[in-house]
Amino acid sequence: MARMGSKKSRGGCQQCKIRRVKCDENRPCANCTRYNADCSLLSAPPTMGGASSSRSRASTSSPAPLSNLAAKSPPGEDVTGGWMEDLELMHHFTAHAHTALPGPASSQQIWGYAVPQEAFKYRFLMHSILAFAAEHLAYMHPSRMQHYRILGSTHQAAAITGLNTEISSVQLTSENCHALFASASLTIMTAFSDPEAYTLNALVDIFTLCRGMNIIVQSAEESIKKGPFGLLLRLLPNPPQPAPLLSSFLVDINALDEGSHPSYSVNSNSSNKSNSPDSPAPKLNDAAEQLRMSLQQGIETSNHPALRAVMLWPMSIDHEFLEALKTRTDPAVVSCFRQYVRILEYAGAEWWFLSGWRKVGQQF
């Protein structure tokens, strides 16, 4: 791949130097302003720096299923904070962060040992691990949140880029499907943990990542189940009884599906009464049914039913419904979305990477 030369000044801020990205040398610089970081140029005297050449990569690959959020993070396949920071992140993941991941107690051995071992063969998985660890450190240490968030967003962008490259150039195989599955899982949880993403629009963007995850699972589910991470897909035969509030969510979702919910308006809109499978009403009915099934499956097969529904439903909705969620002009679509957000807020009380979404329902 051809490389394009570029010039950079030696007078850039310390934050940009750590991330190895170009600094515009404004006070504060654009990168620090974007990520609300303390720019070192505000406290440093003006300097006259010489110019030196550097190399940067330009991606020319076609869009891939998991590409949606990459543009919102600092680009760069090999751009990290430095080997000391990466060692800190890996240590934190293997010592602490992996215990904060969902799954039975037996799955901690997978997340803490098997997944990092697999990451030595697949760089995109390593970036996913480090991104998740950075976000967990940011959550645990608010005083250093900006520092860890910069590291996390950089690794997250590199993970998504690597996932796209692997899927588009190598394709899914029985060899790489395990790393792709683990990487996509971590990438989605990291995206949910982003404190700058707690808006309805950002939530719809995360759904695109989830739909990319569905492509991986559907294409290689049997291979994944037989592989080293198969336990992560295993369903529990006798989960505990769900909380009454979750059961009440099912009642409200059923009302949506049957068209009897107070805010369900498809049947009152004459333009939506078509029986065509391409009309909005059937697509909405499908989405409501998928939401009900996602929560029902979580209740019947998981210790964490709300979390399972939060992850499963975005994987099941089709492209047309996803586009309708972006505009949110149809009251019926909004009603269905609101029911999902209620489940998300419920799960946010249990999982740290969802905790920031507990008030997103107020945006409706």
C-alpha positions in Angstrom: 0.0 0.0 0.0 1.4 3.4 -0.9 2.4 5.7 2.0 1.9 9.4 1.9 4.5 11.6 3.7 3.4 14.4 5.9 5.0 17.1 8.0 4.7 17.5 11.7 6.1 20.0 14.2 8.2 19.1 17.2 6.1 21.7 19.1 2.9 19.6 19.4 1.2 19.0 22.7 2.1 16.1 25.0 -1.3 14.5 24.6 -0.9 14.3 20.8 2.7 13.0 21.2 1.5 10.2 23.5 -1.2 9.3 20.9 1.2 9.8 18.0 -1.2 11.9 16.1 -0.7 15.2 14.3 -1.1 18.3 16.5 -2.3 21.6 15.0 -0.5 23.5 17.8 -3.5 25.7 18.6 -3.9 26.6 22.2 -5.7 24.3 23.0 -5.2 22.0 20.0 -8.1 20.6 18.1 -7.5 17.0 19.3 -7.6 18.0 23.0 -10.6 20.2 22.4 -12.4 17.3 20.8 -11.8 14.9 23.7 -12.0 17.5 26.4 -8.5 16.8 27.5 -6.1 19.2 29.2 -3.8 20.5 26.5 -0.2 20.9 27.6 0.2 23.9 25.2 -2.0 26.0 27.4 0.7 26.0 30.1 3.7 25.8 27.8 5.5 28.9 26.3 5.4 29.3 22.5 8.2 27.4 20.8 9.7 27.4 17.4 10.0 23.8 16.2 11.7 22.3 13.2 9.8 20.1 10.8 10.5 16.5 10.2 8.9 14.0 7.9 6.6 11.2 9.1 4.5 8.6 7.6 0.8 8.0 7.9 -1.5 5.3 6.6 -4.5 6.0 4.3 -7.1 3.3 4.3 -8.7 2.5 0.9 -10.7 -0.6 1.9 -14.4 -0.8 1.2 -16.9 -0.3 4.1 -17.4 -3.3 6.3 -20.2 -4.2 8.7 -18.3 -3.0 11.8 -17.1 0.3 10.4 -19.7 2.7 11.7 -18.0 3.9 14.9 -14.5 3.9 13.6 -14.8 7.3 12.1 -15.8 8.7 15.5 -12.5 7.7 17.1 -9.0 8.8 16.4 -7.8 6.8 13.3 -4.7 4.8 13.1 -4.0 1.1 12.9 -0.8 1.1 15.0 -1.4 4.3 16.9 -1.3 3.6 20.7 -0.2 5.4 23.8 3.2 3.6 24.1 4.3 0.2 25.3 4.2 1.2 29.0 0.6 2.2 28.7 -0.3 -0.9 26.8 1.4 -3.1 29.5 -0.7 -1.3 32.1 -3.9 -1.9 30.1 -3.1 -5.6 29.6 -2.2 -6.1 33.2 -5.5 -4.4 34.3 -7.5 -6.6 31.9 -6.0 -9.9 33.1 -6.0 -8.9 36.8 -9.3 -7.0 37.1 -11.3 -6.0 34.0 -12.0 -9.5 32.8 -13.9 -10.2 36.0 -16.3 -7.4 35.1 -17.4 -9.2 31.9 -20.7 -11.1 31.7 -20.9 -14.8 31.9 -20.8 -17.6 34.5 -17.9 -17.8 36.9 -16.3 -20.4 34.6 -16.1 -17.9 31.8 -13.6 -15.8 33.6 -10.9 -18.3 32.7 -11.8 -17.7 29.1 -11.7 -13.9 29.3 -8.7 -13.7 31.5 -6.5 -16.4 29.9 -7.8 -17.8 26.6 -8.8 -14.6 25.0 -5.5 -12.8 25.7 -3.6 -15.9 24.5 -5.6 -15.7 21.2 -4.8 -12.0 20.9 -1.2 -12.7 20.3 -2.2 -14.1 16.9 -4.7 -11.4 16.0 -3.8 -7.7 16.5 -7.4 -6.5 16.2 -8.3 -8.7 19.3 -5.4 -7.2 21.2 -6.7 -3.7 20.5 -10.1 -4.8 21.6 -8.7 -6.0 24.9 -6.7 -2.9 25.5 -9.7 -0.6 24.6 -12.0 -2.4 27.0 -9.3 -2.2 29.8 -8.8 1.5 29.2 -12.5 2.2 29.5 -12.7 0.2 32.7 -9.8 2.1 34.2 -11.5 5.4 33.1 -14.6 4.2 35.0 -12.6 3.1 38.1 -10.4 6.2 38.2 -12.4 9.4 37.4 -9.4 11.6 38.1 -7.5 10.0 35.2 -10.6 9.5 33.0 -9.3 11.8 30.1 -6.0 9.9 29.9 -7.6 6.5 29.8 -10.3 7.6 27.4 -7.8 8.8 24.9 -6.0 5.4 25.1 -9.3 3.6 24.9 -10.7 5.5 21.9 -7.4 5.0 20.0 -7.4 1.2 20.6 -11.1 1.0 19.8 -10.6 2.6 16.4 -7.7 0.3 15.7 -9.8 -2.7 16.7 -12.7 -1.8 14.4 -10.3 -1.1 11.5 -8.7 -4.5 12.1 -12.0 -6.3 12.3 -13.1 -4.8 9.0 -9.9 -5.7 7.3 -10.0 -9.3 8.6 -13.7 -9.7 7.5 -13.3 -8.1 4.1 -9.9 -9.5 3.1 -9.5 -12.8 4.8 -13.2 -13.6 5.4 -14.6 -15.8 8.2 -12.9 -19.1 8.7 -12.8 -21.8 11.3 -9.4 -20.4 12.4 -10.2 -16.7 12.8 -13.9 -16.8 13.9 -13.0 -17.2 17.5 -10.9 -14.1 17.6 -13.5 -12.2 15.5 -16.2 -13.2 18.0 -14.3 -12.2 21.1 -13.1 -9.0 19.5 -16.6 -8.0 18.3 -18.0 -8.8 21.8 -15.4 -6.6 23.5 -15.8 -3.8 20.9 -19.5 -3.6 21.5 -19.2 -3.5 25.3 -16.5 -0.8 24.9 -18.8 1.2 22.6 -21.6 1.1 25.2 -19.2 2.3 27.9 -18.2 5.5 26.0 -19.4 8.4 28.2 -19.6 10.7 25.2 -22.1 8.3 23.5 -25.0 8.5 25.9 -27.5 9.8 23.3 -30.2 8.1 21.3 -28.4 8.8 18.1 -25.2 7.3 19.4 -27.2 4.3 20.6 -28.4 3.7 17.0 -24.8 3.9 15.8 -23.9 1.1 18.3 -26.7 -1.0 16.8 -24.7 -1.1 13.6 -21.8 -2.7 15.5 -24.3 -5.2 16.9 -25.6 -6.1 13.5 -22.0 -6.7 12.4 -21.6 -9.0 15.3 -24.7 -10.9 14.2 -23.0 -11.6 10.8 -20.0 -13.2 12.6 -22.2 -15.4 14.9 -24.6 -16.5 12.1 -21.7 -17.4 9.8 -19.6 -19.3 12.3 -21.8 -20.2 15.3 -21.1 -23.9 15.2 -17.3 -23.4 14.9 -17.4 -20.9 17.7 -19.4 -23.2 20.0 -16.8 -26.0 19.4 -13.9 -23.7 19.9 -12.1 -22.2 23.0 -14.8 -19.6 23.6 -17.8 -21.8 23.1 -18.9 -21.5 26.7 -19.7 -17.8 26.1 -22.5 -18.9 23.7 -23.9 -21.6 26.0 -27.4 -21.1 27.3 -28.3 -21.9 30.9 -31.0 -24.6 31.3 -32.4 -23.4 34.6 -31.8 -19.7 35.2 -33.2 -18.0 38.3 -36.7 -16.4 38.3 -36.7 -13.0 36.7 -37.5 -9.8 38.7 -41.1 -8.7 38.5 -40.2 -5.6 36.6 -38.7 -7.6 33.8 -41.9 -9.6 33.5 -43.8 -6.3 33.3 -41.6 -5.3 30.4 -42.7 -8.4 28.6 -46.4 -7.4 29.0 -45.7 -3.9 27.6 -43.8 -5.4 24.6 -46.6 -7.8 23.9 -49.0 -4.8 23.8 -46.7 -3.2 21.2 -46.7 -6.4 19.1 -50.5 -6.7 19.3 -51.0 -3.0 18.5 -52.8 -2.3 21.8 -50.1 -0.2 23.5 -51.4 3.4 24.2 -48.5 4.9 22.2 -48.7 2.3 19.4 -49.9 4.3 16.3 -49.2 2.1 13.3 -52.9 1.1 13.0 -54.0 4.7 13.2 -51.8 5.8 10.3 -53.5 5.0 7.0 -50.3 5.1 5.1 -49.0 2.1 7.2 -52.0 -0.2 6.7 -50.6 -2.0 3.7 -50.2 -5.7 4.0 -47.1 -5.6 1.9 -44.1 -7.1 3.6 -42.2 -4.0 2.7 -44.6 -1.6 4.4 -43.6 0.0 7.8 -46.2 -1.9 9.8 -44.9 -5.5 9.2 -41.3 -4.3 9.8 -42.4 -2.7 13.1 -44.3 -5.8 14.1 -41.2 -7.9 13.4 -39.0 -5.5 15.5 -41.5 -5.7 18.4 -41.6 -9.5 18.2 -37.8 -9.7 18.1 -37.6 -7.5 21.2 -40.1 -9.7 23.0 -38.2 -12.9 21.9 -34.9 -11.3 23.0 -36.1 -10.6 26.5 -38.0 -13.9 26.7 -34.9 -15.8 25.7 -32.8 -13.9 28.2 -35.3 -14.8 31.0 -35.3 -18.5 30.0 -31.6 -19.0 29.3 -29.5 -16.5 31.1 -28.5 -15.2 34.6 -28.5 -11.8 33.1 -31.7 -11.6 31.0 -31.8 -7.8 30.6 -28.2 -7.7 29.3 -28.9 -10.6 26.8 -31.9 -8.7 25.5 -29.8 -5.5 25.2 -27.3 -7.3 23.0 -29.7 -9.6 21.1 -32.3 -7.2 19.8 -30.0 -4.8 17.9 -28.5 -7.9 16.2 -32.0 -8.9 14.9 -33.5 -5.7 13.5 -33.2 -5.1 9.8 -31.7 -2.2 7.9 -35.0 -0.5 7.2 -36.0 -0.4 10.8 -32.6 0.8 11.7 -33.0 3.7 9.3 -36.4 4.5 10.9 -34.7 4.6 14.3 -32.3 7.3 13.0 -35.1 9.7 12.1 -37.6 8.6 14.8 -40.5 10.4 13.0 -42.9 7.4 13.4 -44.5 7.4 16.9 -44.8 3.6 16.7 -41.1 3.1 16.0 -40.3 5.5 18.9 -42.6 3.4 21.1 -40.7 0.2 20.3 -37.4 1.9 20.8 -38.6 3.3 24.2 -39.3 -0.3 25.4 -35.8 -1.3 24.5 -34.3 1.7 26.3 -36.3 0.7 29.4 -34.5 -2.7 29.3 -31.2 -0.9 28.7 -31.7 1.3 31.7 -32.6 -1.7 33.8 -29.4 -3.5 32.8 -27.4 -0.3 33.5 -28.0 -0.8 37.2 -26.1 -4.1 37.0 -23.3 -3.6 34.5 -20.7 -0.8 34.7 -20.4 -0.5 30.9 -24.1 0.2 30.6 -24.4 2.4 33.7 -24.2 5.7 31.8 -27.4 4.8 29.9 -29.7 4.8 32.9 -31.2 8.2 32.1 -31.2 8.1 28.3 -35.0 7.5 28.3 -35.4 11.2 29.4 -34.3 12.1 25.8 -37.6 10.9 24.3 
